[in-house]
Amino acid sequence: MLIRDATLEFDARRVDVRLRAQRVVEIGARLPAEAGETVIEARGGALFPGLHDHHLHLHAAAAALRSVHCGPPQVRDAAQLAFAIAAAPAAVDGWIRGTGYHESVAGLLDRTQLDAMAPDRPLRVQHRSGRLWMFNTPALRRLGVYDPSSDGGPMECVDGRLTGRLYDADAWLRGRLGDSSRRPDLRALSCELARRGITGVTDTGHSNDRAALADFAQREDLFQHLVLMGDASLDAPEPAPSRVRIGAHKFHLHDHDLPDFEGLCDAIRRSHAAGRNAAFHCVTRGELVYALAALEQAGSSGRDRIEHAGVAPPETMGSMSRLSVRVVTQPHFIAERGDDYRRDVAAEDQPHLYRLRSLVDAGIALAAGSDAPYGGLDPWRSMAAATRRRTREGHVIGASECLLPEQALHLYMAPLEDPGALARRIEHGMRADLCLLDRPWGDARTALDQVQVHATWIDGRLFRNGEPEPAEILRKQ
C-alpha cells in the first residue's frame, strides 16, 4: 500500500509512505506506485504513529455503547432521566442498563425512585465513578435478593430494607447475573477506537486475572494492540499469549478502605520481582500520598504508574519525580466534570486537579487515557481540553496547567508499554500503526476537537470510518 502526499507528523514537507508486510518500508517524495499496490490519497493530511489510549476498561466501555446514558451533559435533571429510561429498549435479557449517572441529576438514587421510572422492567444504573450500581425492585427480584428473608450480600441495607445500592461489588454482581454477564462483543468499540486513530490500548481493570488473560488472547473482535493490567495472578511465570502483553499490577486504592500498608508493600515487591510494575488508582490526595509512601517503602521499579492523579498537591511532586513514576491522567475530566468539581471538591484541592504542565515541568513522565466508559472516548477532545482547561460552563480550572497542542498529542504517542516515554516517530521499519488526519497539523493544532481521522492502520490493515477495509476492495482500488 502507498500513502501518497501526506505531511509527516509536524513537518510541512509532503511525502509518500509505502507499507509492506505490516511495516513502513519506504518514505520519500513522489514514490512511483508499484504493480498491484493500493494508493491512498492523503491530500496533505498529517500522518502520525497510531494513538495509544493508556487507560480504559474494555468490557465496561463495550457494554456502555449499548446502554442508556443517564448523566450530564445528555441528562441533567430528574425529568430528563425518567424520559431516557422510559424510552430505553430492553436488552435481549430484559434488563435496562444505564451508565454515566451523577448525583447532580437527581441525588443519590434508590430503588423507590427507580421503581417510579421503570416499575415493570429490571433496571440497573451505574454511577459514572464505576463504583456504584443502583437497582429497582424488579432488578432486585431478578438478582434473587428482594425477599427480606434472602441474603442481600453486599447490597446496602438501611433499617432492614434494601436501598438498591451496591458499592464496589462487581464480582458479586457478575455471579448473580449469570448468563447475562457474559463478556460483551468488542467489535463495535474497537471500530470506534480505530475511527479516532487509536491503534493500541491498555485495559486497567484491577480484577483481570489469568482467566481474563486467556479470554482476551482468544478474542478476534479487538483489532487494537492490548496491554492488560490485572491482579497478582498475572505475576505467574507462565508467558503471556502472543496477542496480549501483561501490564502492571493494578492496586485500586480508596480512601475509606485502604489496604494494609505492609501487605501492600509486600505485594509491590512480589510484582517487581516478577518483572511487573505497580499501578495505583489515585483520585484523591490521600490515595496519592498512600501510594507514594508504599513505593518509598517497597522500592520503585522506575516505571510504576499513578492512574488519574486526580489531586496532586505540590508536596507530592518531589516524591513522584524521585520515584520516577509515570502519571496517566485524563485531561478531558476538566471539560466533562469541571463544573461539578468546582462545587464538590475542596477549595484547597481545586488548583491541583488533573495537573498537566506542572508535571511536565517537574520532569514527571505524563501520558493520557480515556478511562472509558467513565470518561469520553475521543482523544482529540481530550487534547483540546488539555490546551484549554475549560469547563462546559466556561470556567477555567488551573490555567497554568495548559499544554501546547504538540504536548497534548504526545500524551497519546508513547509506546504502549511505556507511557510518558518519548513519542514514537514514523521511520523506516516501524510497525505500520498509523493515523492519517483530514488536515495538516498546522490546521489541526488550532482546533483539535474538530479533527477527523481520515484513515487508521493497525499492523498495516486499513480502517476507514472505523471499519476495516476488506482485502478484495483494496485490490480493486
ZADOKOL-875569 format. One line per 2 residues: number of its first residue (from 1); their letters; for each residue x, y, z of C-alpha. Coordinates in steps of 0.25 Angstrom, whole numbers, always signed. Layout:
BEGIN
NUM) A) X/Y/Z; ...
This chain:
BEGIN
1) ML) +0/+0/+0; +5/+14/-3
3) IR) +0/+26/+5; +2/+38/-5
5) DA) +4/+53/-2; +4/+53/+14
7) TL) +10/+63/+23; +19/+55/+32
9) EF) +16/+58/+47; +19/+73/+50
11) DA) +27/+75/+37; +21/+83/+26
13) RR) +29/+74/+16; +20/+65/+7
15) VD) +24/+51/+5; +19/+37/+1
17) VR) +20/+25/+11; +20/+11/+6
19) LR) +15/+0/+14; +18/-15/+12
21) AQ) +17/-27/+21; +12/-19/+33
23) RV) +23/-10/+33; +27/+4/+27
25) VE) +37/+1/+17; +40/+14/+9
27) IG) +38/+29/+12; +41/+39/+1
29) AR) +35/+49/-9; +27/+45/-21
31) LP) +30/+30/-20; +25/+22/-32
33) AE) +13/+13/-29; +17/-2/-31
35) AG) +8/-12/-39; -4/-17/-31
37) ET) -1/-6/-20; -13/+1/-13
39) VI) -11/+16/-13; -18/+24/-2
41) EA) -18/+39/-5; -15/+47/+8
43) RG) -16/+61/+1; -7/+68/+11
45) GA) -13/+62/+23; -3/+60/+35
47) LF) +1/+45/+37; +5/+41/+51
49) PG) +8/+28/+58; -5/+22/+63
51) LH) -10/+27/+76; -10/+19/+89
53) DH) -21/+20/+100; -13/+17/+112
55) HL) -25/+15/+122; -38/+9/+119
57) HL) -48/-2/+122; -51/-10/+110
59) HA) -63/-19/+115; -70/-7/+122
61) AA) -67/+2/+110; -73/-8/+100
63) AA) -85/-10/+109; -87/+5/+111
65) LR) -89/+6/+96; -102/-2/+97
67) SV) -106/+5/+110; -115/+17/+113
69) HC) -107/+30/+117; -112/+35/+130
71) GP) -103/+47/+133; -98/+60/+128
73) PQ) -98/+66/+118; -109/+58/+111
75) VR) -117/+56/+124; -117/+68/+134
77) DA) -129/+66/+143; -139/+56/+148
79) AQ) -149/+58/+137; -139/+56/+126
81) LA) -134/+43/+134; -148/+38/+134
83) FA) -151/+41/+120; -138/+34/+116
85) IA) -141/+22/+124; -155/+21/+119
87) AA) -151/+22/+104; -140/+11/+106
89) PA) -142/-2/+99; -139/-14/+108
91) AV) -127/-23/+104; -129/-37/+100
93) DG) -128/-42/+114; -139/-32/+118
95) WI) -130/-22/+126; -130/-7/+124
97) RG) -115/-3/+127; -112/+11/+130
99) TG) -98/+17/+131; -91/+31/+134
101) YH) -100/+35/+145; -96/+46/+154
103) ES) -104/+51/+167; -105/+65/+161
105) VA) -116/+60/+152; -126/+55/+164
107) GL) -118/+52/+176; -113/+38/+180
109) LD) -123/+29/+174; -130/+18/+182
111) RT) -140/+7/+178; -152/+15/+181
113) QL) -148/+26/+171; -144/+16/+160
115) DA) -157/+8/+162; -165/+21/+158
117) MA) -157/+21/+145; -157/+7/+142
119) PD) -168/-1/+150; -169/-13/+142
121) RP) -155/-15/+136; -142/-19/+143
123) LR) -133/-6/+143; -119/-4/+148
125) VQ) -112/+9/+147; -97/+11/+149
127) HR) -90/+23/+155; -80/+30/+146
129) SG) -69/+27/+156; -72/+12/+153
131) RL) -72/+9/+168; -87/+9/+170
133) WM) -99/+1/+164; -114/+5/+167
135) FN) -125/-5/+165; -140/-4/+164
137) TP) -149/-14/+171; -151/-23/+158
139) AL) -136/-24/+157; -134/-28/+172
141) RR) -144/-39/+169; -136/-43/+157
143) LG) -124/-44/+165; -131/-52/+176
145) VY) -129/-42/+187; -143/-36/+188
147) DP) -149/-46/+198; -146/-40/+212
149) SS) -142/-54/+217; -131/-55/+206
151) DG) -117/-51/+208; -115/-38/+201
153) GP) -100/-40/+201; -93/-27/+199
155) ME) -105/-19/+196; -107/-7/+204
157) CV) -118/-9/+215; -124/+2/+223
159) DG) -134/-1/+235; -136/-15/+230
161) RL) -139/-11/+215; -130/-12/+203
163) TG) -128/+2/+197; -124/-4/+183
165) RL) -110/+2/+184; -98/-7/+182
167) YD) -84/-2/+185; -71/-8/+180
169) AD) -76/-22/+177; -76/-24/+162
171) AW) -71/-39/+165; -83/-42/+173
173) LR) -92/-35/+163; -86/-43/+151
175) GR) -88/-56/+159; -103/-52/+161
177) LG) -105/-48/+147; -101/-62/+141
179) DS) -102/-63/+126; -106/-48/+125
181) SR) -92/-44/+130; -85/-51/+118
183) RP) -73/-43/+112; -79/-33/+102
185) DL) -75/-33/+88; -63/-23/+86
187) RA) -64/-21/+71; -73/-8/+71
189) LS) -64/-2/+82; -51/-6/+74
191) CE) -56/+1/+62; -60/+13/+69
193) LA) -46/+14/+75; -40/+12/+61
195) RR) -49/+23/+55; -41/+32/+65
197) GI) -28/+27/+61; -25/+18/+73
199) TG) -17/+6/+70; -13/+1/+84
201) VT) -20/+1/+98; -17/-2/+112
203) DT) -28/-9/+120; -26/-5/+134
205) GH) -36/-14/+141; -31/-17/+155
207) SN) -38/-31/+155; -33/-36/+142
209) DR) -27/-50/+145; -21/-62/+137
211) AA) -35/-65/+132; -37/-51/+127
213) LA) -23/-52/+120; -27/-65/+113
215) DF) -41/-59/+109; -34/-47/+102
217) AQ) -24/-56/+96; -35/-64/+88
219) RE) -43/-52/+84; -44/-47/+70
221) DL) -53/-35/+72; -42/-26/+77
223) FQ) -33/-20/+66; -24/-11/+75
225) HL) -11/-16/+81; -14/-19/+96
227) VL) -7/-18/+109; -14/-24/+121
229) MG) -13/-19/+135; -18/-28/+146
231) DA) -17/-35/+159; -5/-43/+166
233) SL) -9/-55/+158; -2/-49/+146
235) DA) +11/-49/+153; +12/-64/+150
237) PE) +24/-68/+141; +15/-74/+130
239) PA) +17/-66/+117; +6/-57/+112
241) PS) -1/-61/+99; +5/-54/+87
243) RV) -7/-45/+85; -7/-39/+99
245) RI) +4/-33/+107; +3/-33/+122
247) GA) +4/-20/+129; +5/-14/+143
249) HK) -1/-20/+156; -13/-11/+158
251) FH) -16/-6/+172; -30/+0/+173
253) LH) -28/+9/+185; -40/+16/+192
255) DH) -39/+26/+204; -49/+19/+212
257) DL) -43/+5/+211; -28/+6/+209
259) PD) -21/-8/+209; -11/-12/+220
261) FE) +1/-4/+217; +11/-15/+220
263) GL) +3/-25/+211; +3/-14/+200
265) CD) +18/-13/+201; +20/-28/+200
267) AI) +10/-29/+188; +18/-18/+181
269) RR) +31/-25/+183; +26/-38/+178
271) SH) +21/-32/+165; +34/-24/+163
273) AA) +42/-38/+165; +33/-44/+155
275) GR) +37/-33/+145; +24/-25/+146
277) NA) +21/-10/+150; +11/-6/+160
279) AF) +0/+4/+156; -9/+11/+167
281) HC) -23/+17/+165; -21/+31/+171
283) VT) -32/+41/+170; -31/+47/+184
285) RG) -20/+54/+191; -20/+43/+202
287) EL) -19/+32/+192; -7/+38/+185
289) VY) +0/+40/+198; -2/+26/+202
291) AL) +3/+20/+188; +15/+28/+188
293) AA) +18/+24/+203; +17/+10/+199
295) LE) +26/+12/+187; +36/+19/+196
297) QA) +36/+7/+206; +35/-5/+195
299) GS) +44/+2/+185; +41/+7/+171
301) SG) +43/+0/+158; +45/+13/+151
303) RD) +33/+11/+143; +22/+9/+153
305) RI) +9/+17/+150; +0/+26/+156
307) EH) -14/+26/+150; -22/+39/+149
309) AG) -14/+47/+159; -28/+54/+161
311) VA) -22/+63/+172; -7/+65/+172
313) PP) -3/+75/+183; +11/+81/+182
315) ET) +17/+73/+193; +15/+60/+185
317) MG) +23/+66/+173; +37/+63/+179
319) SM) +33/+48/+182; +27/+45/+168
321) SR) +40/+51/+162; +49/+43/+171
323) LS) +42/+30/+169; +41/+32/+154
325) VR) +26/+29/+153; +18/+31/+141
327) VV) +5/+38/+142; -6/+34/+133
329) TQ) -17/+45/+134; -30/+49/+128
331) PH) -29/+64/+123; -44/+63/+118
333) FI) -49/+61/+132; -47/+76/+134
335) AE) -56/+79/+122; -66/+68/+125
337) RG) -67/+69/+140; -61/+82/+144
339) DD) -73/+89/+148; -76/+78/+158
341) YR) -62/+79/+163; -64/+94/+165
343) RD) -76/+91/+174; -71/+77/+181
345) VA) -56/+78/+182; -50/+85/+194
347) AE) -45/+98/+190; -31/+95/+195
349) DQ) -30/+84/+185; -36/+90/+173
351) PH) -23/+96/+168; -17/+83/+168
353) LY) -28/+75/+159; -23/+67/+148
355) RL) -10/+75/+146; -2/+75/+134
357) RS) +8/+86/+131; +14/+85/+145
359) LV) +16/+70/+144; +24/+72/+131
361) DA) +32/+84/+137; +36/+75/+149
363) GI) +41/+64/+139; +30/+54/+142
365) AL) +26/+45/+131; +12/+48/+127
367) AA) +2/+41/+118; -13/+40/+116
369) GS) -24/+31/+115; -39/+32/+113
371) DA) -44/+24/+125; -55/+20/+116
373) PY) -67/+17/+119; -65/+27/+131
375) GG) -59/+37/+122; -61/+41/+107
377) LD) -54/+32/+97; -49/+43/+88
379) PW) -34/+46/+89; -35/+59/+81
381) RS) -46/+65/+90; -37/+61/+102
383) MA) -25/+68/+95; -33/+80/+93
385) AA) -37/+80/+107; -22/+79/+111
387) TR) -19/+92/+104; -31/+100/+109
389) RR) -35/+95/+123; -49/+100/+121
391) TR) -62/+94/+127; -75/+93/+120
393) EG) -80/+105/+127; -68/+113/+122
395) HV) -59/+113/+135; -44/+111/+134
397) IG) -38/+102/+145; -23/+103/+146
399) AS) -20/+112/+134; -5/+110/+137
401) EC) -7/+95/+135; -10/+96/+120
403) LL) -1/+89/+110; +3/+93/+96
405) PE) -4/+85/+85; +8/+77/+82
407) QA) +10/+73/+97; -5/+69/+97
409) LH) -3/+60/+85; +9/+54/+91
411) LY) +1/+49/+103; -4/+38/+93
413) MA) +8/+35/+85; +18/+28/+95
415) PL) +20/+13/+94; +8/+5/+99
417) ED) +17/-2/+110; +24/+11/+114
419) PG) +14/+23/+116; +21/+36/+117
421) AL) +33/+32/+109; +38/+39/+97
423) AR) +27/+40/+86; +28/+30/+75
425) RI) +32/+35/+61; +29/+30/+47
427) EH) +42/+23/+42; +47/+12/+33
429) GM) +44/-2/+38; +34/+2/+49
431) RA) +21/-6/+50; +10/+0/+41
433) DL) +1/+6/+52; -2/+20/+47
435) CL) -13/+31/+48; -16/+40/+36
437) LD) -23/+53/+39; -32/+60/+29
439) RP) -23/+73/+30; -9/+77/+32
441) WG) -4/+79/+46; -3/+94/+45
443) DA) -18/+94/+43; -21/+83/+53
445) RT) -14/+89/+65; -23/+101/+65
447) AL) -36/+93/+66; -32/+79/+72
449) DQ) -47/+76/+76; -51/+77/+61
451) VQ) -40/+68/+55; -45/+56/+47
453) VH) -37/+44/+45; -37/+40/+30
455) AT) -31/+26/+32; -24/+17/+42
457) WI) -15/+6/+40; -13/-5/+50
459) DG) -2/-15/+47; -3/-10/+32
461) RL) -18/-13/+32; -26/-1/+27
463) FR) -38/+5/+34; -47/+16/+29
465) NG) -59/+22/+37; -54/+11/+47
467) EP) -57/-1/+39; -46/-10/+33
469) EP) -45/-10/+18; -48/-23/+12
471) AE) -36/-28/+4; -44/-30/-9
473) IL) -48/-16/-8; -34/-11/-7
475) RK) -29/-20/-18; -39/-13/-28
477) Q) -34/+2/-24
